[in-house]
């Protein structure tokens, strides 16, 4: 546990909370009473301190229990300390260590910010309705009741809610008893397991559900607002199968009678693993089999698998302090892929893991202002800043590397041992390493420590000549101006050679190897290792030839391309040479590799931005994807692979974005055929178009992004108005986000400002504001207008999203679209005065992004432009 943080657990250890709450969703207030049983520890004192934020404590009592009976100790002062999120109960006499009970009466406010207790808004049959929900992670339980709001302060909870009658009322455990008096119903829930405050949850309002049972008899339900219950079938089927998988994999039964999955209309994060009452954004749980893109079905499966993993890894066994948040999130972000791969092996999700998690983590961790996976937390507001790509995706990536290092059987056995040994307790990272070491017999702690306790990662320089290989490692920085610090990692090389000369790990700065087959020699085979590899130019061409012949796996093709490009961005090689390497991918058919290619070309356009370069790129892109465009076309084919269904919108989007005439014209025809219900569009009589437009005039969900985006890029005010109508009519949350991307993509200043103006109205849910801002910045025509809008509306954003994780990523949204070093001063002038523990890391990361992007542009722009012009 971090010694730099004052832990209230050090003076009072709660064991049980008896919590009674009466929320009023009309007045947006609540009142309550909490009785906390526990032990006073440490020295005698005349003060008891609990966490609270924004509550009004109206009454408090302290009762001490010993062999002589109960001793009521009067509280003569109740002081709230806003800066510490504390309430301090001052007593007239000393409180000695031992068993005590605290009782506090309090009241509070239900706020719009989606933390603590908050409202969710929806409509049913034209009638506006409201749910009340909670979000307590990371430290927001204190906003609803006084408590010791630290993950190590595990206790049991007995919750009683008084709510309007005839409404569904949910919490972590089943209902123990209910009674109705007039228009109010009082619901007492069964006592929870021993758990942390951040896992307590409750939701009430008008909801329906579907239900099934797991093999072991756990009741699984998917809850949604009444109109959306019909969209829960996929989630229900997958959730049951996933629960069965985890019970078998962990060898530990799910410890509760029921597991609810609840789709909320308003939710700041993707989902939250509250034990037995998991909450989700609607787009992360609901699937319309006729109207949801294939990618959304996969996304829903991934999110459910992530949250169910937490029921063991995070809930049953919990990190001791937020320094080890990665234990929860990194692990769940890895095993979600294992579960989905087990249930849908045809989806080949492990190659997508490399793109979605590993490569994203490598990009962020290449900055100086990254952070270790195990990150010291000194202030509660810092917690928000580590719910990021490092804790989730780097955490998952080093777990992936460990799985590869140990082998699947030893890894699974180590997890079972860890979970069994620490059930209902709290742990540090070292506890996990010890469990793996005890089972595998391998030096796990020595191998893993550098990957989790220090920032960054290595690049391995591999110089291959004839039959010899020179290997050298150093820390990889994307910013060429960054001062280098000598740092070494134990690197699992995983080469193509089985020779004893090839060490299992590279622990030193350099090493020479002798190899049998130099032309095929690869380091980090399968891309399981969290590092990049920089080959000499002649060997890269040899590997390119192997790619052309189809002799290199998907994971290695992907890894090679990503490494070459990122090393070039850092100034370690020529960007033109990296682009030249793309010629070896002319026959590429894999979705994950094409996703990487699209990302590479997109980053060049985003940072370089000049019209001359963007126009010069288009013929190259059209030529590069011509084979795949011809193979895939616009229509889904019978029995085509899941990967091809994911790939089609990427290829068509690249084609339309590079002004392929056929792709653009077809997209515009499809958009013209999309109509409001009252219109009958003559375009639908065109059989080529009608096959791709659904009944009621809706577009094929997989094609929405391409069609709407193309229409917006080339459209006018009439197009904008049509998209607004589609946005208002859309029922699915993911469809609204897709249309938002189009609405923020116009080139006309008037329309850019109209889109930005929608953000501060009821048209855009608070949970979606970050999408609108990020998309608006990505629009090269709207970048500067969005920057001014952000500055003008900062107070509104702070008031409505001040505690939302996405709000603290704003500096990143701003920085990643600027390749001009002159913008640094403007960036600093705006954000510096606003720095806080929540903002500092994102601010410095954004500043560093501005530095390396401008360095890349200054160094390579002319070379990149010449490359594309030579291929027109």
ZAMARGU-4260 file (C-alpha; in steps of 0.2 Angstrom, whole numbers, plus 5000, padded with zeros to 4 digits):
<rodrens>
0) 5000/5000/5000 | 5007/5017/4996 | 5014/5026/5011 | 5011/5043/5003 | 4992/5042/5005
5) 4983/5044/5021 | 4972/5029/5023 | 4956/5030/5034 | 4957/5011/5035 | 4971/5014/5047
10) 4960/5021/5060 | 4944/5012/5058 | 4940/4995/5050 | 4922/4992/5045 | 4915/4975/5044
15) 4896/4978/5040 | 4886/4992/5033 | 4867/4993/5036 | 4862/5006/5024 | 4844/5014/5022
20) 4841/5026/5007 | 4826/5035/5001 | 4830/5043/4984 | 4818/5056/4977 | 4820/5057/4958
25) 4807/5071/4956 | 4816/5082/4968 | 4833/5075/4963 | 4838/5072/4981 | 4840/5058/4994
30) 4841/5055/5012 | 4848/5040/5022 | 4854/5032/5037 | 4870/5021/5038 | 4875/5010/5053
35) 4893/5004/5052 | 4900/4990/5062 | 4918/4989/5064 | 4934/4991/5074 | 4943/5006/5080
40) 4962/5003/5078 | 4977/5013/5082 | 4979/5025/5096 | 4964/5031/5107 | 4957/5047/5100
45) 4942/5059/5101 | 4939/5059/5083 | 4932/5046/5070 | 4934/5050/5051 | 4925/5044/5036
50) 4924/5048/5018 | 4910/5059/5012 | 4908/5071/4997 | 4894/5083/4995 | 4883/5075/5009
55) 4875/5085/5023 | 4877/5075/5039 | 4863/5079/5051 | 4866/5067/5065 | 4880/5055/5071
60) 4882/5044/5086 | 4897/5032/5091 | 4894/5017/5102 | 4908/5007/5109 | 4906/4988/5113
65) 4916/4978/5126 | 4913/4965/5139 | 4905/4977/5150 | 4892/4982/5138 | 4888/4996/5126
70) 4895/5014/5129 | 4887/5028/5120 | 4899/5041/5116 | 4892/5059/5112 | 4897/5067/5096
75) 4898/5086/5099 | 4905/5092/5082 | 4903/5086/5065 | 4915/5094/5053 | 4916/5091/5034
80) 4932/5094/5025 | 4929/5096/5007 | 4947/5096/5001 | 4949/5079/5009 | 4932/5071/5005
85) 4930/5068/5024 | 4918/5070/5038 | 4926/5071/5055 | 4916/5066/5071 | 4923/5074/5086
90) 4918/5066/5103 | 4918/5072/5121 | 4928/5058/5127 | 4942/5046/5121 | 4937/5032/5109
95) 4948/5017/5113 | 4953/5003/5101 | 4940/4989/5100 | 4922/4986/5092 | 4912/5001/5089
100) 4896/5006/5079 | 4894/5022/5070 | 4877/5029/5065 | 4875/5044/5053 | 4859/5052/5046
105) 4863/5062/5030 | 4855/5069/5014 | 4862/5073/4997 | 4859/5078/4979 | 4856/5067/4964
110) 4868/5075/4951 | 4869/5075/4932 | 4887/5070/4932 | 4887/5051/4930 | 4895/5047/4946
115) 4888/5043/4963 | 4869/5042/4961 | 4863/5050/4945 | 4848/5050/4933 | 4846/5041/4916
120) 4834/5048/4904 | 4823/5039/4891 | 4807/5039/4882 | 4794/5026/4880 | 4779/5029/4868
125) 4783/5047/4868 | 4783/5049/4887 | 4799/5055/4896 | 4805/5043/4910 | 4819/5042/4922
130) 4830/5028/4930 | 4841/5031/4945 | 4857/5022/4944 | 4874/5022/4953 | 4893/5022/4948
135) 4904/5021/4963 | 4921/5016/4955 | 4933/5023/4959 | 4929/5033/4974 | 4911/5039/4972
140) 4902/5028/4985 | 4907/5043/4997 | 4895/5054/4987 | 4880/5043/4992 | 4884/5037/5010
145) 4898/5040/5023 | 4910/5026/5022 | 4928/5020/5022 | 4929/5022/5003 | 4945/5012/5000
150) 4947/4995/4990 | 4955/4987/5005 | 4941/4992/5017 | 4931/4976/5012 | 4914/4974/5022
155) 4897/4966/5020 | 4882/4978/5015 | 4864/4976/5019 | 4855/4989/5008 | 4837/4995/5010
160) 4829/5006/4997 | 4813/5016/4998 | 4807/5019/4980 | 4791/5022/4970 | 4779/5007/4969
165) 4778/4997/4953 | 4796/5000/4948 | 4810/4987/4946 | 4823/4989/4960 | 4840/4980/4958
170) 4855/4979/4968 | 4870/4966/4970 | 4860/4953/4979 | 4842/4946/4977 | 4828/4954/4986
175) 4826/4948/5004 | 4809/4956/5008 | 4798/4970/5001 | 4783/4979/5008 | 4772/4993/5000
180) 4764/5007/5009 | 4754/5019/4998 | 4765/5024/4983 | 4781/5019/4990 | 4789/5002/4991
185) 4803/4997/5004 | 4815/4984/4997 | 4828/4975/5008 | 4841/4966/4999 | 4851/4951/5005
190) 4868/4954/5013 | 4882/4955/5000 | 4898/4945/5001 | 4913/4953/5009 | 4918/4967/4996
195) 4924/4984/4993 | 4913/5000/4993 | 4916/5003/4974 | 4907/4987/4970 | 4890/4992/4978
200) 4876/4997/4966 | 4858/4999/4964 | 4846/5004/4950 | 4828/5007/4950 | 4815/5013/4937
205) 4804/5005/4923 | 4814/4991/4916 | 4810/4973/4909 | 4822/4958/4907 | 4825/4942/4899
210) 4832/4927/4909 | 4841/4911/4908 | 4852/4900/4919 | 4870/4894/4919 | 4875/4876/4920
215) 4878/4878/4938 | 4861/4886/4941 | 4865/4905/4942 | 4850/4916/4937 | 4856/4927/4923
220) 4846/4942/4917 | 4848/4956/4905 | 4838/4971/4910 | 4834/4986/4898 | 4821/4999/4897
225) 4805/4992/4891 | 4807/4996/4872 | 4824/4988/4872 | 4821/4971/4880 | 4819/4964/4863
230) 4837/4968/4860 | 4844/4957/4874 | 4844/4940/4866 | 4862/4940/4860 | 4869/4946/4877
235) 4859/4934/4887 | 4865/4919/4876 | 4883/4925/4877 | 4883/4929/4896 | 4877/4912/4901
240) 4890/4904/4890 | 4904/4915/4896 | 4899/4912/4914 | 4900/4894/4911 | 4917/4896/4903
245) 4924/4906/4918 | 4918/4894/4931 | 4927/4880/4922 | 4943/4890/4919 | 4945/4897/4936
250) 4939/4881/4945 | 4929/4892/4957 | 4910/4893/4956 | 4902/4910/4954 | 4899/4915/4972
255) 4881/4924/4970 | 4864/4917/4966 | 4861/4929/4952 | 4870/4939/4939 | 4861/4954/4932
260) 4867/4964/4917 | 4859/4981/4916 | 4858/4992/4900 | 4858/5010/4906 | 4853/5025/4894
265) 4866/5036/4902 | 4883/5029/4907 | 4900/5037/4908 | 4911/5022/4905 | 4908/5006/4894
270) 4903/4995/4908 | 4905/4993/4927 | 4908/4976/4936 | 4897/4979/4951 | 4896/4962/4959
275) 4880/4953/4953 | 4873/4969/4946 | 4884/4974/4931 | 4880/4990/4922 | 4883/4995/4904
280) 4880/5008/4891 | 4866/5002/4880 | 4878/5001/4865 | 4889/4989/4875 | 4875/4977/4879
285) 4860/4978/4866 | 4861/4970/4849 | 4848/4972/4836 | 4851/4957/4825 | 4844/4966/4810
290) 4851/4983/4813 | 4867/4982/4822 | 4884/4981/4814 | 4894/4965/4815 | 4908/4974/4824
295) 4895/4979/4838 | 4891/4961/4841 | 4909/4957/4844 | 4911/4973/4855 | 4896/4967/4866
300) 4904/4950/4868 | 4921/4957/4873 | 4913/4969/4885 | 4902/4956/4894 | 4917/4944/4895
305) 4928/4958/4902 | 4915/4962/4916 | 4911/4944/4920 | 4930/4941/4922 | 4930/4954/4936
310) 4917/4944/4946 | 4932/4934/4951 | 4947/4945/4946 | 4943/4961/4955 | 4928/4957/4965
315) 4932/4940/4973 | 4951/4946/4974 | 4953/4964/4974 | 4969/4976/4973 | 4974/4983/4989
320) 4975/5001/4983 | 4973/5009/4966 | 4992/5007/4962 | 4987/4990/4957 | 4972/4995/4946
325) 4980/4985/4932 | 4977/4969/4942 | 4959/4971/4939 | 4959/4980/4922 | 4974/4972/4913
330) 4969/4955/4917 | 4951/4957/4912 | 4957/4965/4896 | 4967/4950/4892 | 4955/4936/4897
335) 4940/4944/4888 | 4949/4938/4872 | 4952/4920/4879 | 4933/4919/4883 | 4927/4926/4866
340) 4939/4915/4857 | 4933/4900/4866 | 4914/4904/4862 | 4917/4911/4844 | 4934/4903/4838
345) 4929/4908/4820 | 4931/4927/4825 | 4950/4925/4826 | 4950/4938/4840 | 4968/4936/4845
350) 4975/4945/4830 | 4963/4959/4834 | 4970/4959/4851 | 4987/4964/4844 | 4979/4979/4835
355) 4966/4985/4848 | 4976/4982/4864 | 4995/4979/4861 | 4998/4992/4847 | 4988/5005/4856
360) 4998/5002/4872 | 5014/5003/4863 | 5010/5019/4856 | 5006/5028/4872 | 5020/5019/4881
365) 5033/5026/4869 | 5030/5043/4877 | 5041/5049/4892 | 5025/5055/4901 | 5018/5037/4901
370) 5017/5028/4918 | 5021/5011/4925 | 5008/4998/4925 | 5010/4999/4944 | 5008/5017/4947
375) 5009/5026/4963 | 4993/5036/4968 | 4995/5050/4980 | 4979/5059/4978 | 4961/5052/4975
380) 4959/5063/4959 | 4974/5054/4951 | 4964/5038/4951 | 4954/5045/4936 | 4970/5047/4926
385) 4975/5029/4926 | 4959/5022/4919 | 4969/5022/4903 | 4978/5012/4889 | 4992/5008/4900
390) 4982/5000/4915 | 4970/4991/4903 | 4980/4987/4886 | 4998/4987/4892 | 4992/4977/4907
395) 4983/4965/4895 | 4999/4964/4884 | 5011/4960/4898 | 4999/4946/4904 | 4998/4940/4886
400) 5017/4939/4886 | 5017/4930/4903 | 5005/4917/4896 | 5016/4914/4881 | 5031/4913/4893
405) 5023/4900/4905 | 5012/4890/4893 | 4993/4889/4895 | 4992/4875/4907 | 5004/4883/4920
410) 4996/4900/4918 | 4978/4893/4921 | 4984/4883/4936 | 4993/4898/4943 | 4977/4909/4942
415) 4967/4895/4951 | 4980/4895/4965 | 4980/4914/4966 | 4961/4916/4966 | 4959/4902/4979
420) 4972/4908/4990 | 4966/4926/4991 | 4947/4924/4989 | 4938/4939/4998 | 4954/4947/5001
425) 4965/4961/4994 | 4982/4959/4985 | 4997/4967/4977 | 5005/4963/4960 | 5018/4953/4969
430) 5005/4941/4976 | 5000/4936/4958 | 5019/4933/4953 | 5021/4922/4969 | 5006/4912/4964
435) 5013/4909/4946 | 5030/4905/4953 | 5024/4892/4965 | 5015/4883/4952 | 5026/4885/4937
440) 5043/4885/4945 | 5049/4899/4933 | 5056/4915/4939 | 5040/4925/4936 | 5044/4939/4948
445) 5061/4942/4940 | 5054/4941/4923 | 5039/4952/4925 | 5045/4965/4937 | 5053/4977/4925
450) 5037/4976/4913 | 5025/4982/4927 | 5036/4993/4939 | 5044/5004/4926 | 5038/5014/4912
455) 5041/5011/4893 | 5047/4996/4883 | 5062/4991/4873 | 5066/4991/4855 | 5077/4977/4849
460) 5089/4982/4835 | 5092/4966/4825 | 5107/4967/4812 | 5107/4951/4802 | 5122/4947/4791
465) 5124/4930/4783 | 5122/4918/4798 | 5125/4930/4812 | 5113/4941/4821 | 5118/4956/4832
470) 5105/4960/4845 | 5104/4976/4855 | 5091/4983/4866 | 5087/5001/4872 | 5071/5010/4878
475) 5060/5016/4863 | 5055/5034/4863 | 5044/5041/4849 | 5050/5059/4853 | 5067/5060/4845
480) 5072/5075/4857 | 5069/5065/4872 | 5084/5062/4883 | 5089/5044/4883 | 5091/5034/4900
485) 5099/5017/4900 | 5086/5004/4904 | 5086/4985/4902 | 5072/4972/4901 | 5072/4953/4902
490) 5065/4951/4884 | 5058/4934/4879 | 5065/4934/4861 | 5054/4920/4853 | 5064/4918/4837
495) 5062/4907/4822 | 5077/4897/4828 | 5077/4882/4839 | 5095/4883/4841 | 5102/4882/4859
500) 5112/4898/4854 | 5096/4908/4855 | 5093/4912/4873 | 5075/4912/4881 | 5077/4930/4886
505) 5089/4944/4882 | 5094/4951/4899 | 5109/4961/4894 | 5111/4976/4882 | 5117/4966/4868
510) 5120/4948/4862 | 5126/4940/4846 | 5118/4924/4839 | 5122/4912/4825 | 5107/4907/4815
515) 5104/4893/4802 | 5091/4902/4791 | 5094/4920/4791 | 5082/4925/4777 | 5067/4919/4788
520) 5074/4925/4804 | 5062/4934/4815 | 5062/4940/4833 | 5046/4941/4843 | 5037/4927/4833
525) 5019/4929/4835 | 5021/4946/4842 | 5018/4940/4860 | 5032/4951/4867 | 5029/4969/4872
530) 5043/4977/4862 | 5047/4983/4845 | 5060/4976/4833 | 5071/4986/4821 | 5079/4976/4807
535) 5092/4981/4795 | 5086/4987/4778 | 5093/4972/4768 | 5084/4959/4780 | 5068/4969/4779
540) 5068/4966/4761 | 5071/4948/4763 | 5056/4947/4775 | 5046/4957/4763 | 5049/4944/4750
545) 5043/4930/4762 | 5027/4941/4765 | 5024/4941/4746 | 5026/4922/4745 | 5013/4920/4760
550) 5026/4913/4771 | 5024/4925/4786 | 5009/4923/4798 | 4996/4937/4801 | 5003/4941/4818
555) 5020/4944/4811 | 5015/4953/4796 | 5005/4965/4807 | 5019/4967/4820 | 5032/4970/4806
560) 5022/4984/4798 | 5018/4992/4815 | 5036/4992/4821 | 5043/4999/4804 | 5031/5013/4804
565) 5033/5018/4823 | 5052/5017/4822 | 5051/5029/4807 | 5040/5041/4816 | 5053/5042/4830
570) 5066/5046/4817 | 5075/5029/4818 | 5072/5026/4799 | 5065/5033/4784 | 5046/5035/4783
575) 5047/5033/4764 | 5056/5016/4767 | 5041/5011/4778 | 5029/5016/4765 | 5039/5007/4752
580) 5037/4991/4763 | 5018/4992/4760 | 5021/4986/4742 | 5024/4969/4750 | 5006/4969/4756
585) 4997/4971/4739 | 4989/4954/4741 | 4984/4956/4759 | 4967/4950/4764 | 4967/4950/4783
590) 4956/4962/4793 | 4968/4966/4807 | 4982/4969/4795 | 4972/4981/4785 | 4966/4990/4801
595) 4985/4993/4804 | 4987/4999/4786 | 4972/5011/4788 | 4979/5017/4804 | 4996/5021/4797
600) 4990/5031/4782 | 4977/5039/4793 | 4991/5045/4805 | 5000/5053/4791 | 4985/5063/4785
605) 4981/5068/4803 | 4998/5075/4807 | 5004/5081/4790 | 4987/5088/4785 | 4992/5099/4770
610) 4980/5097/4755 | 4994/5094/4743 | 5000/5078/4752 | 4982/5072/4755 | 4978/5073/4737
615) 4995/5065/4732 | 4991/5050/4744 | 4974/5046/4735 | 4980/5037/4719 | 4992/5027/4730
620) 4978/5022/4742 | 4967/5017/4727 | 4980/5006/4720 | 4984/4998/4736 | 4967/4992/4740
625) 4961/4989/4722 | 4962/4970/4724 | 4952/4969/4740 | 4939/4982/4734 | 4936/4971/4719
630) 4935/4955/4730 | 4924/4962/4743 | 4912/4974/4734 | 4897/4982/4743 | 4887/4966/4747
635) 4889/4953/4760 | 4892/4936/4753 | 4884/4920/4758 | 4895/4911/4771 | 4909/4924/4770
640) 4920/4925/4785 | 4918/4936/4801 | 4934/4945/4796 | 4928/4949/4779 | 4912/4957/4786
645) 4923/4968/4797 | 4935/4972/4783 | 4922/4978/4770 | 4919/4995/4779 | 4937/4998/4781
650) 4941/4995/4763 | 4926/5004/4756 | 4929/5019/4768 | 4947/5020/4762 | 4941/5019/4744
655) 4928/5033/4746 | 4940/5044/4756 | 4953/5042/4742 | 4940/5048/4730 | 4937/5031/4721
660) 4923/5037/4709 | 4913/5020/4710 | 4914/5020/4729 | 4909/5038/4731 | 4895/5037/4718
665) 4888/5021/4726 | 4889/5029/4744 | 4880/5044/4738 | 4866/5034/4729 | 4864/5024/4745
670) 4862/5040/4756 | 4850/5047/4743 | 4840/5031/4745 | 4839/5033/4764 | 4823/5042/4768
675) 4812/5047/4782 | 4797/5036/4785 | 4785/5048/4777 | 4795/5049/4761 | 4795/5036/4747
680) 4811/5037/4738 | 4812/5033/4719 | 4830/5027/4721 | 4824/5012/4730 | 4817/5006/4713
685) 4835/5004/4708 | 4839/4985/4711 | 4857/4989/4714 | 4853/5001/4728 | 4837/4992/4735
690) 4847/4977/4740 | 4857/4987/4752 | 4844/4998/4760 | 4833/4990/4773 | 4814/4991/4774
695) 4809/5008/4781 | 4824/5016/4772 | 4838/5012/4784 | 4855/5008/4778 | 4864/4992/4780
700) 4872/4994/4797 | 4889/4989/4792 | 4889/5002/4778 | 4882/5017/4789 | 4899/5024/4793
705) 4905/5024/4775 | 4889/5031/4768 | 4885/5044/4780 | 4904/5050/4781 | 4905/5051/4762
710) 4889/5061/4761 | 4894/5073/4775 | 4912/5076/4767 | 4904/5080/4750 | 4887/5087/4757
715) 4878/5103/4760 | 4866/5110/4772 | 4852/5099/4765 | 4863/5084/4769 | 4866/5090/4787
720) 4847/5092/4790 | 4844/5075/4784 | 4857/5068/4795 | 4850/5077/4810 | 4833/5069/4806
725) 4841/5052/4805 | 4850/5056/4822 | 4834/5060/4830 | 4825/5045/4824 | 4839/5033/4828
730) 4835/5021/4843 | 4851/5012/4844 | 4865/5021/4854 | 4879/5015/4842 | 4869/5021/4827
735) 4868/5039/4835 | 4887/5038/4837 | 4890/5034/4819 | 4879/5048/4813 | 4888/5060/4825
740) 4904/5056/4817 | 4896/5061/4800 | 4888/5077/4807 | 4905/5083/4813 | 4913/5079/4797
745) 4907/5094/4786 | 4919/5106/4778 | 4907/5122/4779 | 4911/5133/4794 | 4892/5136/4797
750) 4888/5117/4798 | 4904/5114/4809 | 4897/5127/4821 | 4879/5119/4820 | 4886/5102/4825
755) 4896/5109/4839 | 4881/5119/4845 | 4871/5103/4847 | 4883/5097/4860 | 4877/5108/4874
760) 4858/5104/4870 | 4848/5089/4875 | 4850/5082/4858 | 4867/5075/4864 | 4868/5064/4879
765) 4882/5068/4891 | 4889/5051/4889 | 4892/5055/4870 | 4900/5072/4872 | 4917/5066/4871
770) 4913/5057/4854 | 4907/5074/4847 | 4922/5083/4853 | 4935/5070/4847 | 4926/5068/4830
775) 4926/5087/4828 | 4944/5089/4831 | 4948/5075/4818 | 4939/5085/4805 | 4953/5095/4797
780) 4941/5109/4792 | 4934/5110/4809 | 4950/5108/4820 | 4952/5127/4823 | 4934/5130/4825
785) 4933/5116/4838 | 4948/5123/4847 | 4939/5139/4849 | 4923/5131/4854 | 4931/5121/4867
790) 4939/5136/4875 | 4922/5146/4874 | 4913/5131/4882 | 4925/5125/4895 | 4915/5130/4910
795) 4900/5120/4903 | 4911/5105/4900 | 4918/5106/4918 | 4901/5108/4926 | 4893/5094/4916
800) 4907/5082/4914 | 4920/5087/4927 | 4921/5070/4935 | 4920/5060/4919 | 4935/5050/4913
805) 4933/5057/4895 | 4934/5075/4901 | 4952/5072/4907 | 4957/5066/4890 | 4953/5082/4882
810) 4971/5087/4880 | 4974/5072/4870 | 4960/5075/4858 | 4967/5093/4855 | 4986/5087/4853
815) 4984/5072/4842 | 4978/5083/4827 | 4992/5096/4827 | 5008/5094/4818 | 5014/5112/4820
820) 5026/5116/4834 | 5019/5134/4834 | 5003/5127/4842 | 5013/5122/4858 | 5012/5140/4866
825) 4993/5141/4863 | 4991/5123/4870 | 5001/5128/4886 | 4992/5144/4888 | 4975/5136/4889
830) 4978/5120/4899 | 4992/5125/4911 | 4981/5136/4922 | 4969/5121/4923 | 4981/5108/4929
835) 4976/5097/4943 | 4980/5079/4948 | 4967/5072/4936 | 4974/5083/4921 | 4993/5083/4923
840) 4997/5066/4915 | 4985/5069/4900 | 4992/5087/4898 | 5010/5082/4898 | 5006/5067/4886
845) 4998/5079/4874 | 5012/5091/4875 | 5024/5077/4871 | 5013/5072/4856 | 5014/5089/4849
850) 5033/5089/4850 | 5036/5072/4842 | 5022/5075/4829 | 5030/5092/4824 | 5047/5084/4824
855) 5041/5070/4812 | 5032/5083/4800 | 5047/5094/4800 | 5059/5080/4796 | 5049/5069/4784
860) 5036/5079/4776 | 5045/5083/4760 | 5051/5065/4758 | 5033/5058/4761 | 5026/5070/4748
865) 5039/5065/4736 | 5035/5047/4739 | 5017/5049/4735 | 5019/5061/4720 | 5031/5048/4712
870) 5017/5035/4712 | 5003/5045/4705
</rodrens>
